[in-house]
Amino acid sequence: MKTADEMFEELGYEILFKNEKMIQYEFEGFYMDTEIKFDLKGKTVLKEYSTGESQEVTMQELQAINKKCQELGLSLIHISEPT
Protein backbone atom coordinates (compact mmCIF):
# COMPACT_ATOMS: atom_id res chain seq x y z
CA MET A 1 0.00 0.00 0.00
CA LYS A 2 1.20 3.52 -0.82
CA THR A 3 2.22 6.07 1.78
CA ALA A 4 0.44 9.40 1.98
CA ASP A 5 3.54 11.14 0.63
CA GLU A 6 3.46 8.85 -2.42
CA MET A 7 -0.24 9.55 -2.90
CA PHE A 8 0.33 13.31 -2.72
CA GLU A 9 3.27 13.00 -5.13
CA GLU A 10 1.08 11.17 -7.66
CA LEU A 11 -1.37 14.09 -7.43
CA GLY A 12 1.44 16.54 -8.22
CA TYR A 13 2.11 17.78 -4.67
CA GLU A 14 5.51 18.09 -3.03
CA ILE A 15 6.42 18.69 0.60
CA LEU A 16 7.09 22.40 0.99
CA PHE A 17 7.58 22.53 4.76
CA LYS A 18 7.74 20.03 7.61
CA ASN A 19 8.43 20.33 11.33
CA GLU A 20 6.90 19.17 14.63
CA LYS A 21 4.04 21.70 14.31
CA MET A 22 3.11 21.63 10.62
CA ILE A 23 3.40 19.72 7.36
CA GLN A 24 2.69 21.65 4.18
CA TYR A 25 2.29 20.24 0.67
CA GLU A 26 2.23 22.40 -2.46
CA PHE A 27 0.93 21.90 -5.98
CA GLU A 28 2.30 24.37 -8.50
CA GLY A 29 -0.61 25.34 -10.71
CA PHE A 30 -0.64 27.17 -14.02
CA TYR A 31 -2.19 30.32 -12.52
CA MET A 32 -2.02 29.74 -8.77
CA ASP A 33 -0.38 27.31 -6.39
CA THR A 34 -2.45 25.13 -4.07
CA GLU A 35 -1.41 24.22 -0.54
CA ILE A 36 -2.59 21.50 1.83
CA LYS A 37 -1.52 22.20 5.40
CA PHE A 38 -1.59 19.83 8.38
CA ASP A 39 -1.58 21.73 11.69
CA LEU A 40 -0.25 19.01 13.97
CA LYS A 41 -0.87 20.94 17.20
CA GLY A 42 -4.42 22.00 16.37
CA LYS A 43 -5.13 18.72 14.55
CA THR A 44 -6.63 20.49 11.54
CA VAL A 45 -6.18 20.28 7.77
CA LEU A 46 -6.59 23.18 5.38
CA LYS A 47 -6.56 23.34 1.58
CA GLU A 48 -6.16 26.77 0.04
CA TYR A 49 -4.74 28.71 -2.86
CA SER A 50 -1.44 30.48 -2.19
CA THR A 51 -3.55 33.66 -1.97
CA GLY A 52 -5.26 32.29 1.16
CA GLU A 53 -8.61 31.57 -0.51
CA SER A 54 -10.06 28.22 0.54
CA GLN A 55 -10.59 25.50 -2.02
CA GLU A 56 -12.61 22.31 -2.44
CA VAL A 57 -10.95 18.96 -1.72
CA THR A 58 -11.05 16.26 -4.39
CA MET A 59 -11.78 12.64 -3.49
CA GLN A 60 -8.18 11.67 -4.33
CA GLU A 61 -6.86 14.44 -2.08
CA LEU A 62 -9.23 13.34 0.68
CA GLN A 63 -7.87 9.79 0.47
CA ALA A 64 -4.29 11.10 0.77
CA ILE A 65 -5.31 13.38 3.67
CA ASN A 66 -6.96 10.47 5.51
CA LYS A 67 -3.89 8.30 4.93
CA LYS A 68 -1.61 11.03 6.32
CA CYS A 69 -3.84 11.38 9.40
CA GLN A 70 -3.58 7.62 9.96
CA GLU A 71 0.22 7.74 9.60
CA LEU A 72 0.44 10.65 12.06
CA GLY A 73 -1.86 8.93 14.55
CA LEU A 74 -4.37 11.77 14.42
CA SER A 75 -7.91 10.90 15.44
CA LEU A 76 -10.32 10.39 12.58
CA ILE A 77 -14.04 10.86 12.92
CA HIS A 78 -15.93 7.59 12.71
CA ILE A 79 -19.61 7.80 11.91
CA SER A 80 -21.56 4.75 12.93
CA GLU A 81 -24.79 3.60 11.38
CA PRO A 82 -27.89 4.04 13.56
CA THR A 83 -29.16 0.79 15.06
PDB file of N, CA, C and O in Angstrom:
ATOM      1  N   MET A   1       0.833  -1.183   0.000  1.00  0.00           N
ATOM      2  CA  MET A   1       0.000   0.000   0.000  1.00  0.00           C
ATOM      3  C   MET A   1       0.882   1.253   0.000  1.00  0.00           C
ATOM      4  O   MET A   1       1.947   1.273   0.618  1.00  0.00           O
ATOM      5  N   LYS A   2       0.433   2.280  -0.689  1.00  0.00           N
ATOM      6  CA  LYS A   2       1.198   3.519  -0.816  1.00  0.00           C
ATOM      7  C   LYS A   2       1.151   4.339   0.467  1.00  0.00           C
ATOM      8  O   LYS A   2       0.194   4.275   1.239  1.00  0.00           O
ATOM      9  N   THR A   3       2.215   5.113   0.671  1.00  0.00           N
ATOM     10  CA  THR A   3       2.219   6.066   1.782  1.00  0.00           C
ATOM     11  C   THR A   3       1.472   7.320   1.337  1.00  0.00           C
ATOM     12  O   THR A   3       1.232   7.527   0.147  1.00  0.00           O
ATOM     13  N   ALA A   4       1.111   8.147   2.305  1.00  0.00           N
ATOM     14  CA  ALA A   4       0.437   9.405   1.985  1.00  0.00           C
ATOM     15  C   ALA A   4       1.330  10.289   1.120  1.00  0.00           C
ATOM     16  O   ALA A   4       0.850  10.930   0.185  1.00  0.00           O
ATOM     17  N   ASP A   5       2.625  10.326   1.429  1.00  0.00           N
ATOM     18  CA  ASP A   5       3.543  11.140   0.628  1.00  0.00           C
ATOM     19  C   ASP A   5       3.558  10.682  -0.825  1.00  0.00           C
ATOM     20  O   ASP A   5       3.610  11.511  -1.733  1.00  0.00           O
ATOM     21  N   GLU A   6       3.513   9.380  -1.052  1.00  0.00           N
ATOM     22  CA  GLU A   6       3.463   8.848  -2.420  1.00  0.00           C
ATOM     23  C   GLU A   6       2.149   9.225  -3.101  1.00  0.00           C
ATOM     24  O   GLU A   6       2.126   9.547  -4.289  1.00  0.00           O
ATOM     25  N   MET A   7       1.059   9.183  -2.338  1.00  0.00           N
ATOM     26  CA  MET A   7      -0.241   9.554  -2.896  1.00  0.00           C
ATOM     27  C   MET A   7      -0.259  11.039  -3.286  1.00  0.00           C
ATOM     28  O   MET A   7      -0.738  11.399  -4.361  1.00  0.00           O
ATOM     29  N   PHE A   8       0.265  11.890  -2.404  1.00  0.00           N
ATOM     30  CA  PHE A   8       0.332  13.314  -2.719  1.00  0.00           C
ATOM     31  C   PHE A   8       1.231  13.563  -3.931  1.00  0.00           C
ATOM     32  O   PHE A   8       0.910  14.386  -4.788  1.00  0.00           O
ATOM     33  N   GLU A   9       2.348  12.854  -3.997  1.00  0.00           N
ATOM     34  CA  GLU A   9       3.268  13.004  -5.127  1.00  0.00           C
ATOM     35  C   GLU A   9       2.592  12.642  -6.451  1.00  0.00           C
ATOM     36  O   GLU A   9       2.784  13.326  -7.456  1.00  0.00           O
ATOM     37  N   GLU A  10       1.804  11.572  -6.449  1.00  0.00           N
ATOM     38  CA  GLU A  10       1.081  11.173  -7.658  1.00  0.00           C
ATOM     39  C   GLU A  10       0.073  12.239  -8.093  1.00  0.00           C
ATOM     40  O   GLU A  10      -0.239  12.355  -9.278  1.00  0.00           O
ATOM     41  N   LEU A  11      -0.433  13.014  -7.134  1.00  0.00           N
ATOM     42  CA  LEU A  11      -1.369  14.091  -7.435  1.00  0.00           C
ATOM     43  C   LEU A  11      -0.665  15.391  -7.820  1.00  0.00           C
ATOM     44  O   LEU A  11      -1.316  16.391  -8.123  1.00  0.00           O
ATOM     45  N   GLY A  12       0.678  15.368  -7.804  1.00  0.00           N
ATOM     46  CA  GLY A  12       1.443  16.537  -8.215  1.00  0.00           C
ATOM     47  C   GLY A  12       1.898  17.434  -7.076  1.00  0.00           C
ATOM     48  O   GLY A  12       2.428  18.519  -7.317  1.00  0.00           O
ATOM     49  N   TYR A  13       1.699  16.994  -5.833  1.00  0.00           N
ATOM     50  CA  TYR A  13       2.109  17.778  -4.673  1.00  0.00           C
ATOM     51  C   TYR A  13       3.530  17.408  -4.256  1.00  0.00           C
ATOM     52  O   TYR A  13       3.989  16.288  -4.481  1.00  0.00           O
ATOM     53  N   GLU A  14       4.208  18.363  -3.651  1.00  0.00           N
ATOM     54  CA  GLU A  14       5.509  18.092  -3.034  1.00  0.00           C
ATOM     55  C   GLU A  14       5.515  18.700  -1.639  1.00  0.00           C
ATOM     56  O   GLU A  14       4.793  19.661  -1.372  1.00  0.00           O
ATOM     57  N   ILE A  15       6.331  18.139  -0.750  1.00  0.00           N
ATOM     58  CA  ILE A  15       6.421  18.688   0.601  1.00  0.00           C
ATOM     59  C   ILE A  15       7.165  20.011   0.525  1.00  0.00           C
ATOM     60  O   ILE A  15       8.300  20.077   0.054  1.00  0.00           O
ATOM     61  N   LEU A  16       6.505  21.068   0.997  1.00  0.00           N
ATOM     62  CA  LEU A  16       7.093  22.401   0.993  1.00  0.00           C
ATOM     63  C   LEU A  16       7.740  22.707   2.335  1.00  0.00           C
ATOM     64  O   LEU A  16       8.770  23.379   2.400  1.00  0.00           O
ATOM     65  N   PHE A  17       7.121  22.204   3.415  1.00  0.00           N
ATOM     66  CA  PHE A  17       7.578  22.534   4.761  1.00  0.00           C
ATOM     67  C   PHE A  17       7.174  21.412   5.704  1.00  0.00           C
ATOM     68  O   PHE A  17       6.084  20.853   5.583  1.00  0.00           O
ATOM     69  N   LYS A  18       8.057  21.081   6.648  1.00  0.00           N
ATOM     70  CA  LYS A  18       7.740  20.027   7.609  1.00  0.00           C
ATOM     71  C   LYS A  18       8.529  20.255   8.890  1.00  0.00           C
ATOM     72  O   LYS A  18       9.754  20.376   8.870  1.00  0.00           O
ATOM     73  N   ASN A  19       7.797  20.311  10.019  1.00  0.00           N
ATOM     74  CA  ASN A  19       8.434  20.330  11.332  1.00  0.00           C
ATOM     75  C   ASN A  19       7.476  19.691  12.335  1.00  0.00           C
ATOM     76  O   ASN A  19       6.500  19.059  11.930  1.00  0.00           O
ATOM     77  N   GLU A  20       7.734  19.842  13.635  1.00  0.00           N
ATOM     78  CA  GLU A  20       6.903  19.172  14.633  1.00  0.00           C
ATOM     79  C   GLU A  20       5.524  19.814  14.786  1.00  0.00           C
ATOM     80  O   GLU A  20       4.649  19.241  15.436  1.00  0.00           O
ATOM     81  N   LYS A  21       5.314  21.005  14.192  1.00  0.00           N
ATOM     82  CA  LYS A  21       4.037  21.702  14.311  1.00  0.00           C
ATOM     83  C   LYS A  21       3.194  21.652  13.045  1.00  0.00           C
ATOM     84  O   LYS A  21       1.967  21.717  13.116  1.00  0.00           O
ATOM     85  N   MET A  22       3.851  21.536  11.869  1.00  0.00           N
ATOM     86  CA  MET A  22       3.114  21.626  10.620  1.00  0.00           C
ATOM     87  C   MET A  22       3.785  20.843   9.501  1.00  0.00           C
ATOM     88  O   MET A  22       5.009  20.723   9.438  1.00  0.00           O
ATOM     89  N   ILE A  23       2.938  20.312   8.617  1.00  0.00           N
ATOM     90  CA  ILE A  23       3.398  19.716   7.358  1.00  0.00           C
ATOM     91  C   ILE A  23       2.625  20.420   6.260  1.00  0.00           C
ATOM     92  O   ILE A  23       1.400  20.517   6.320  1.00  0.00           O
ATOM     93  N   GLN A  24       3.338  20.911   5.257  1.00  0.00           N
ATOM     94  CA  GLN A  24       2.692  21.652   4.177  1.00  0.00           C
ATOM     95  C   GLN A  24       3.100  21.070   2.829  1.00  0.00           C
ATOM     96  O   GLN A  24       4.286  20.944   2.521  1.00  0.00           O
ATOM     97  N   TYR A  25       2.083  20.716   2.025  1.00  0.00           N
ATOM     98  CA  TYR A  25       2.291  20.236   0.670  1.00  0.00           C
ATOM     99  C   TYR A  25       1.902  21.348  -0.296  1.00  0.00           C
ATOM    100  O   TYR A  25       1.034  22.166   0.007  1.00  0.00           O
ATOM    101  N   GLU A  26       2.552  21.374  -1.466  1.00  0.00           N
ATOM    102  CA  GLU A  26       2.233  22.400  -2.459  1.00  0.00           C
ATOM    103  C   GLU A  26       2.122  21.783  -3.845  1.00  0.00           C
ATOM    104  O   GLU A  26       2.907  20.918  -4.235  1.00  0.00           O
ATOM    105  N   PHE A  27       1.119  22.258  -4.574  1.00  0.00           N
ATOM    106  CA  PHE A  27       0.930  21.903  -5.977  1.00  0.00           C
ATOM    107  C   PHE A  27       1.099  23.185  -6.772  1.00  0.00           C
ATOM    108  O   PHE A  27       0.378  24.160  -6.558  1.00  0.00           O
ATOM    109  N   GLU A  28       2.063  23.177  -7.695  1.00  0.00           N
ATOM    110  CA  GLU A  28       2.300  24.373  -8.498  1.00  0.00           C
ATOM    111  C   GLU A  28       1.364  24.361  -9.693  1.00  0.00           C
ATOM    112  O   GLU A  28       1.535  23.582 -10.630  1.00  0.00           O
ATOM    113  N   GLY A  29       0.365  25.245  -9.642  1.00  0.00           N
ATOM    114  CA  GLY A  29      -0.614  25.338 -10.707  1.00  0.00           C
ATOM    115  C   GLY A  29      -0.186  26.299 -11.798  1.00  0.00           C
ATOM    116  O   GLY A  29       0.805  27.016 -11.660  1.00  0.00           O
ATOM    117  N   PHE A  30      -0.947  26.305 -12.889  1.00  0.00           N
ATOM    118  CA  PHE A  30      -0.642  27.173 -14.022  1.00  0.00           C
ATOM    119  C   PHE A  30      -0.818  28.643 -13.646  1.00  0.00           C
ATOM    120  O   PHE A  30       0.019  29.482 -13.979  1.00  0.00           O
ATOM    121  N   TYR A  31      -1.924  28.948 -12.942  1.00  0.00           N
ATOM    122  CA  TYR A  31      -2.189  30.322 -12.522  1.00  0.00           C
ATOM    123  C   TYR A  31      -1.855  30.560 -11.062  1.00  0.00           C
ATOM    124  O   TYR A  31      -1.273  31.586 -10.709  1.00  0.00           O
ATOM    125  N   MET A  32      -2.227  29.604 -10.207  1.00  0.00           N
ATOM    126  CA  MET A  32      -2.017  29.743  -8.768  1.00  0.00           C
ATOM    127  C   MET A  32      -1.568  28.423  -8.174  1.00  0.00           C
ATOM    128  O   MET A  32      -1.925  27.354  -8.668  1.00  0.00           O
ATOM    129  N   ASP A  33      -0.788  28.506  -7.114  1.00  0.00           N
ATOM    130  CA  ASP A  33      -0.378  27.307  -6.385  1.00  0.00           C
ATOM    131  C   ASP A  33      -1.459  26.927  -5.381  1.00  0.00           C
ATOM    132  O   ASP A  33      -2.210  27.778  -4.904  1.00  0.00           O
ATOM    133  N   THR A  34      -1.523  25.646  -5.070  1.00  0.00           N
ATOM    134  CA  THR A  34      -2.450  25.127  -4.071  1.00  0.00           C
ATOM    135  C   THR A  34      -1.645  24.517  -2.940  1.00  0.00           C
ATOM    136  O   THR A  34      -0.637  23.848  -3.170  1.00  0.00           O
ATOM    137  N   GLU A  35      -2.097  24.753  -1.714  1.00  0.00           N
ATOM    138  CA  GLU A  35      -1.408  24.224  -0.541  1.00  0.00           C
ATOM    139  C   GLU A  35      -2.369  23.391   0.302  1.00  0.00           C
ATOM    140  O   GLU A  35      -3.535  23.747   0.468  1.00  0.00           O
ATOM    141  N   ILE A  36      -1.867  22.285   0.829  1.00  0.00           N
ATOM    142  CA  ILE A  36      -2.587  21.496   1.832  1.00  0.00           C
ATOM    143  C   ILE A  36      -1.712  21.511   3.078  1.00  0.00           C
ATOM    144  O   ILE A  36      -0.559  21.082   3.053  1.00  0.00           O
ATOM    145  N   LYS A  37      -2.284  22.016   4.169  1.00  0.00           N
ATOM    146  CA  LYS A  37      -1.524  22.200   5.405  1.00  0.00           C
ATOM    147  C   LYS A  37      -2.106  21.340   6.524  1.00  0.00           C
ATOM    148  O   LYS A  37      -3.313  21.343   6.767  1.00  0.00           O
ATOM    149  N   PHE A  38      -1.237  20.615   7.188  1.00  0.00           N
ATOM    150  CA  PHE A  38      -1.595  19.833   8.376  1.00  0.00           C
ATOM    151  C   PHE A  38      -1.059  20.581   9.588  1.00  0.00           C
ATOM    152  O   PHE A  38       0.154  20.687   9.769  1.00  0.00           O
ATOM    153  N   ASP A  39      -1.960  21.101  10.421  1.00  0.00           N
ATOM    154  CA  ASP A  39      -1.583  21.725  11.686  1.00  0.00           C
ATOM    155  C   ASP A  39      -1.562  20.615  12.728  1.00  0.00           C
ATOM    156  O   ASP A  39      -2.616  20.181  13.192  1.00  0.00           O
ATOM    157  N   LEU A  40      -0.383  20.159  13.097  1.00  0.00           N
ATOM    158  CA  LEU A  40      -0.254  19.005  13.973  1.00  0.00           C
ATOM    159  C   LEU A  40      -0.631  19.320  15.419  1.00  0.00           C
ATOM    160  O   LEU A  40      -1.055  18.426  16.150  1.00  0.00           O
ATOM    161  N   LYS A  41      -0.485  20.558  15.836  1.00  0.00           N
ATOM    162  CA  LYS A  41      -0.868  20.944  17.204  1.00  0.00           C
ATOM    163  C   LYS A  41      -2.383  21.087  17.309  1.00  0.00           C
ATOM    164  O   LYS A  41      -2.996  20.575  18.245  1.00  0.00           O
ATOM    165  N   GLY A  42      -2.983  21.782  16.350  1.00  0.00           N
ATOM    166  CA  GLY A  42      -4.423  22.001  16.375  1.00  0.00           C
ATOM    167  C   GLY A  42      -5.224  20.851  15.796  1.00  0.00           C
ATOM    168  O   GLY A  42      -6.450  20.823  15.897  1.00  0.00           O
ATOM    169  N   LYS A  43      -4.519  19.895  15.185  1.00  0.00           N
ATOM    170  CA  LYS A  43      -5.134  18.724  14.554  1.00  0.00           C
ATOM    171  C   LYS A  43      -6.186  19.138  13.513  1.00  0.00           C
ATOM    172  O   LYS A  43      -7.324  18.667  13.522  1.00  0.00           O
ATOM    173  N   THR A  44      -5.759  20.037  12.619  1.00  0.00           N
ATOM    174  CA  THR A  44      -6.630  20.492  11.541  1.00  0.00           C
ATOM    175  C   THR A  44      -5.908  20.352  10.207  1.00  0.00           C
ATOM    176  O   THR A  44      -4.682  20.260  10.148  1.00  0.00           O
ATOM    177  N   VAL A  45      -6.705  20.339   9.133  1.00  0.00           N
ATOM    178  CA  VAL A  45      -6.175  20.276   7.773  1.00  0.00           C
ATOM    179  C   VAL A  45      -6.854  21.377   6.978  1.00  0.00           C
ATOM    180  O   VAL A  45      -8.061  21.585   7.097  1.00  0.00           O
ATOM    181  N   LEU A  46      -6.075  22.081   6.166  1.00  0.00           N
ATOM    182  CA  LEU A  46      -6.591  23.185   5.376  1.00  0.00           C
ATOM    183  C   LEU A  46      -6.079  23.071   3.953  1.00  0.00           C
ATOM    184  O   LEU A  46      -4.896  22.810   3.731  1.00  0.00           O
ATOM    185  N   LYS A  47      -6.972  23.269   2.982  1.00  0.00           N
ATOM    186  CA  LYS A  47      -6.561  23.343   1.583  1.00  0.00           C
ATOM    187  C   LYS A  47      -6.913  24.727   1.083  1.00  0.00           C
ATOM    188  O   LYS A  47      -8.058  25.164   1.200  1.00  0.00           O
ATOM    189  N   GLU A  48      -5.929  25.419   0.525  1.00  0.00           N
ATOM    190  CA  GLU A  48      -6.164  26.767   0.043  1.00  0.00           C
ATOM    191  C   GLU A  48      -5.230  27.114  -1.110  1.00  0.00           C
ATOM    192  O   GLU A  48      -4.191  26.484  -1.310  1.00  0.00           O
ATOM    193  N   TYR A  49      -5.634  28.139  -1.862  1.00  0.00           N
ATOM    194  CA  TYR A  49      -4.740  28.706  -2.858  1.00  0.00           C
ATOM    195  C   TYR A  49      -3.639  29.457  -2.137  1.00  0.00           C
ATOM    196  O   TYR A  49      -3.790  29.787  -0.961  1.00  0.00           O
ATOM    197  N   SER A  50      -2.543  29.734  -2.810  1.00  0.00           N
ATOM    198  CA  SER A  50      -1.443  30.476  -2.193  1.00  0.00           C
ATOM    199  C   SER A  50      -1.872  31.889  -1.802  1.00  0.00           C
ATOM    200  O   SER A  50      -1.177  32.556  -1.035  1.00  0.00           O
ATOM    201  N   THR A  51      -3.010  32.350  -2.324  1.00  0.00           N
ATOM    202  CA  THR A  51      -3.553  33.663  -1.966  1.00  0.00           C
ATOM    203  C   THR A  51      -4.293  33.633  -0.638  1.00  0.00           C
ATOM    204  O   THR A  51      -4.633  34.687  -0.100  1.00  0.00           O
ATOM    205  N   GLY A  52      -4.553  32.430  -0.091  1.00  0.00           N
ATOM    206  CA  GLY A  52      -5.264  32.289   1.163  1.00  0.00           C
ATOM    207  C   GLY A  52      -6.732  31.935   0.992  1.00  0.00           C
ATOM    208  O   GLY A  52      -7.426  31.674   1.974  1.00  0.00           O
ATOM    209  N   GLU A  53      -7.214  31.924  -0.250  1.00  0.00           N
ATOM    210  CA  GLU A  53      -8.613  31.574  -0.513  1.00  0.00           C
ATOM    211  C   GLU A  53      -8.795  30.069  -0.383  1.00  0.00           C
ATOM    212  O   GLU A  53      -8.015  29.293  -0.936  1.00  0.00           O
ATOM    213  N   SER A  54      -9.837  29.655   0.354  1.00  0.00           N
ATOM    214  CA  SER A  54     -10.060  28.225   0.543  1.00  0.00           C
ATOM    215  C   SER A  54     -10.496  27.566  -0.757  1.00  0.00           C
ATOM    216  O   SER A  54     -10.945  28.234  -1.689  1.00  0.00           O
ATOM    217  N   GLN A  55     -10.357  26.258  -0.804  1.00  0.00           N
ATOM    218  CA  GLN A  55     -10.585  25.502  -2.024  1.00  0.00           C
ATOM    219  C   GLN A  55     -11.239  24.172  -1.686  1.00  0.00           C
ATOM    220  O   GLN A  55     -11.065  23.652  -0.583  1.00  0.00           O
ATOM    221  N   GLU A  56     -11.991  23.620  -2.632  1.00  0.00           N
ATOM    222  CA  GLU A  56     -12.607  22.314  -2.438  1.00  0.00           C
ATOM    223  C   GLU A  56     -11.545  21.214  -2.459  1.00  0.00           C
ATOM    224  O   GLU A  56     -10.490  21.363  -3.075  1.00  0.00           O
ATOM    225  N   VAL A  57     -11.845  20.111  -1.777  1.00  0.00           N
ATOM    226  CA  VAL A  57     -10.951  18.961  -1.722  1.00  0.00           C
ATOM    227  C   VAL A  57     -11.498  17.889  -2.665  1.00  0.00           C
ATOM    228  O   VAL A  57     -12.684  17.562  -2.621  1.00  0.00           O
ATOM    229  N   THR A  58     -10.627  17.347  -3.515  1.00  0.00           N
ATOM    230  CA  THR A  58     -11.050  16.262  -4.393  1.00  0.00           C
ATOM    231  C   THR A  58     -11.071  14.949  -3.612  1.00  0.00           C
ATOM    232  O   THR A  58     -10.499  14.857  -2.526  1.00  0.00           O
ATOM    233  N   MET A  59     -11.725  13.946  -4.163  1.00  0.00           N
ATOM    234  CA  MET A  59     -11.784  12.643  -3.491  1.00  0.00           C
ATOM    235  C   MET A  59     -10.386  12.032  -3.363  1.00  0.00           C
ATOM    236  O   MET A  59     -10.075  11.411  -2.347  1.00  0.00           O
ATOM    237  N   GLN A  60      -9.544  12.201  -4.382  1.00  0.00           N
ATOM    238  CA  GLN A  60      -8.177  11.665  -4.327  1.00  0.00           C
ATOM    239  C   GLN A  60      -7.364  12.374  -3.243  1.00  0.00           C
ATOM    240  O   GLN A  60      -6.591  11.740  -2.524  1.00  0.00           O
ATOM    241  N   GLU A  61      -7.543  13.690  -3.130  1.00  0.00           N
ATOM    242  CA  GLU A  61      -6.858  14.435  -2.075  1.00  0.00           C
ATOM    243  C   GLU A  61      -7.356  14.000  -0.704  1.00  0.00           C
ATOM    244  O   GLU A  61      -6.569  13.861   0.232  1.00  0.00           O
ATOM    245  N   LEU A  62      -8.660  13.785  -0.586  1.00  0.00           N
ATOM    246  CA  LEU A  62      -9.228  13.345   0.683  1.00  0.00           C
ATOM    247  C   LEU A  62      -8.656  11.993   1.106  1.00  0.00           C
ATOM    248  O   LEU A  62      -8.387  11.778   2.288  1.00  0.00           O
ATOM    249  N   GLN A  63      -8.469  11.084   0.154  1.00  0.00           N
ATOM    250  CA  GLN A  63      -7.865   9.786   0.470  1.00  0.00           C
ATOM    251  C   GLN A  63      -6.442   9.971   0.981  1.00  0.00           C
ATOM    252  O   GLN A  63      -6.044   9.327   1.952  1.00  0.00           O
ATOM    253  N   ALA A  64      -5.672  10.847   0.336  1.00  0.00           N
ATOM    254  CA  ALA A  64      -4.294  11.103   0.773  1.00  0.00           C
ATOM    255  C   ALA A  64      -4.276  11.775   2.140  1.00  0.00           C
ATOM    256  O   ALA A  64      -3.431  11.455   2.977  1.00  0.00           O
ATOM    257  N   ILE A  65      -5.211  12.712   2.374  1.00  0.00           N
ATOM    258  CA  ILE A  65      -5.309  13.383   3.673  1.00  0.00           C
ATOM    259  C   ILE A  65      -5.635  12.367   4.773  1.00  0.00           C
ATOM    260  O   ILE A  65      -5.009  12.375   5.832  1.00  0.00           O
ATOM    261  N   ASN A  66      -6.611  11.500   4.521  1.00  0.00           N
ATOM    262  CA  ASN A  66      -6.959  10.474   5.511  1.00  0.00           C
ATOM    263  C   ASN A  66      -5.791   9.545   5.799  1.00  0.00           C
ATOM    264  O   ASN A  66      -5.558   9.174   6.950  1.00  0.00           O
ATOM    265  N   LYS A  67      -5.058   9.169   4.761  1.00  0.00           N
ATOM    266  CA  LYS A  67      -3.887   8.295   4.928  1.00  0.00           C
ATOM    267  C   LYS A  67      -2.835   8.984   5.790  1.00  0.00           C
ATOM    268  O   LYS A  67      -2.243   8.356   6.668  1.00  0.00           O
ATOM    269  N   LYS A  68      -2.597  10.285   5.540  1.00  0.00           N
ATOM    270  CA  LYS A  68      -1.609  11.034   6.316  1.00  0.00           C
ATOM    271  C   LYS A  68      -2.040  11.123   7.776  1.00  0.00           C
ATOM    272  O   LYS A  68      -1.208  10.998   8.674  1.00  0.00           O
ATOM    273  N   CYS A  69      -3.339  11.341   8.023  1.00  0.00           N
ATOM    274  CA  CYS A  69      -3.841  11.379   9.398  1.00  0.00           C
ATOM    275  C   CYS A  69      -3.600  10.046  10.097  1.00  0.00           C
ATOM    276  O   CYS A  69      -3.206  10.014  11.263  1.00  0.00           O
ATOM    277  N   GLN A  70      -3.837   8.943   9.382  1.00  0.00           N
ATOM    278  CA  GLN A  70      -3.576   7.624   9.958  1.00  0.00           C
ATOM    279  C   GLN A  70      -2.098   7.472  10.296  1.00  0.00           C
ATOM    280  O   GLN A  70      -1.757   6.998  11.380  1.00  0.00           O
ATOM    281  N   GLU A  71      -1.219   7.869   9.379  1.00  0.00           N
ATOM    282  CA  GLU A  71       0.223   7.744   9.603  1.00  0.00           C
ATOM    283  C   GLU A  71       0.689   8.589  10.781  1.00  0.00           C
ATOM    284  O   GLU A  71       1.601   8.199  11.510  1.00  0.00           O
ATOM    285  N   LEU A  72       0.059   9.752  10.967  1.00  0.00           N
ATOM    286  CA  LEU A  72       0.440  10.650  12.058  1.00  0.00           C
ATOM    287  C   LEU A  72      -0.213  10.278  13.378  1.00  0.00           C
ATOM    288  O   LEU A  72       0.131  10.833  14.421  1.00  0.00           O
ATOM    289  N   GLY A  73      -1.163   9.333  13.336  1.00  0.00           N
ATOM    290  CA  GLY A  73      -1.859   8.928  14.546  1.00  0.00           C
ATOM    291  C   GLY A  73      -2.891   9.947  14.997  1.00  0.00           C
ATOM    292  O   GLY A  73      -3.272   9.970  16.167  1.00  0.00           O
ATOM    293  N   LEU A  74      -3.347  10.791  14.077  1.00  0.00           N
ATOM    294  CA  LEU A  74      -4.374  11.767  14.420  1.00  0.00           C
ATOM    295  C   LEU A  74      -5.724  11.086  14.422  1.00  0.00           C
ATOM    296  O   LEU A  74      -5.980  10.199  13.609  1.00  0.00           O
ATOM    297  N   SER A  75      -6.584  11.495  15.327  1.00  0.00           N
ATOM    298  CA  SER A  75      -7.911  10.902  15.437  1.00  0.00           C
ATOM    299  C   SER A  75      -8.734  11.220  14.197  1.00  0.00           C
ATOM    300  O   SER A  75      -8.766  12.357  13.727  1.00  0.00           O
ATOM    301  N   LEU A  76      -9.389  10.205  13.683  1.00  0.00           N
ATOM    302  CA  LEU A  76     -10.317  10.392  12.579  1.00  0.00           C
ATOM    303  C   LEU A  76     -11.724  10.251  13.117  1.00  0.00           C
ATOM    304  O   LEU A  76     -11.962   9.512  14.072  1.00  0.00           O
ATOM    305  N   ILE A  77     -12.649  10.953  12.510  1.00  0.00           N
ATOM    306  CA  ILE A  77     -14.040  10.864  12.919  1.00  0.00           C
ATOM    307  C   ILE A  77     -14.642   9.613  12.335  1.00  0.00           C
ATOM    308  O   ILE A  77     -14.557   9.385  11.128  1.00  0.00           O
ATOM    309  N   HIS A  78     -15.251   8.797  13.174  1.00  0.00           N
ATOM    310  CA  HIS A  78     -15.932   7.589  12.711  1.00  0.00           C
ATOM    311  C   HIS A  78     -17.429   7.792  12.907  1.00  0.00           C
ATOM    312  O   HIS A  78     -17.894   8.070  14.012  1.00  0.00           O
ATOM    313  N   ILE A  79     -18.157   7.652  11.838  1.00  0.00           N
ATOM    314  CA  ILE A  79     -19.605   7.796  11.906  1.00  0.00           C
ATOM    315  C   ILE A  79     -20.207   6.408  11.866  1.00  0.00           C
ATOM    316  O   ILE A  79     -19.986   5.649  10.922  1.00  0.00           O
ATOM    317  N   SER A  80     -20.965   6.083  12.891  1.00  0.00           N
ATOM    318  CA  SER A  80     -21.564   4.746  12.930  1.00  0.00           C
ATOM    319  C   SER A  80     -22.997   4.817  12.425  1.00  0.00           C
ATOM    320  O   SER A  80     -23.670   5.843  12.528  1.00  0.00           O
ATOM    321  N   GLU A  81     -23.432   3.711  11.883  1.00  0.00           N
ATOM    322  CA  GLU A  81     -24.794   3.603  11.383  1.00  0.00           C
ATOM    323  C   GLU A  81     -25.753   3.515  12.576  1.00  0.00           C
ATOM    324  O   GLU A  81     -25.442   2.864  13.573  1.00  0.00           O
ATOM    325  N   PRO A  82     -26.915   4.167  12.475  1.00  0.00           N
ATOM    326  CA  PRO A  82     -27.892   4.036  13.563  1.00  0.00           C
ATOM    327  C   PRO A  82     -28.403   2.598  13.657  1.00  0.00           C
ATOM    328  O   PRO A  82     -28.549   1.910  12.646  1.00  0.00           O
ATOM    329  N   THR A  83     -28.666   2.165  14.859  1.00  0.00           N
ATOM    330  CA  THR A  83     -29.155   0.792  15.061  1.00  0.00           C
ATOM    331  C   THR A  83     -30.647   0.739  15.182  1.00  0.00           C
ATOM    332  O   THR A  83     -31.215  -0.339  15.355  1.00  0.00           O
TER     333      THR A  83
END
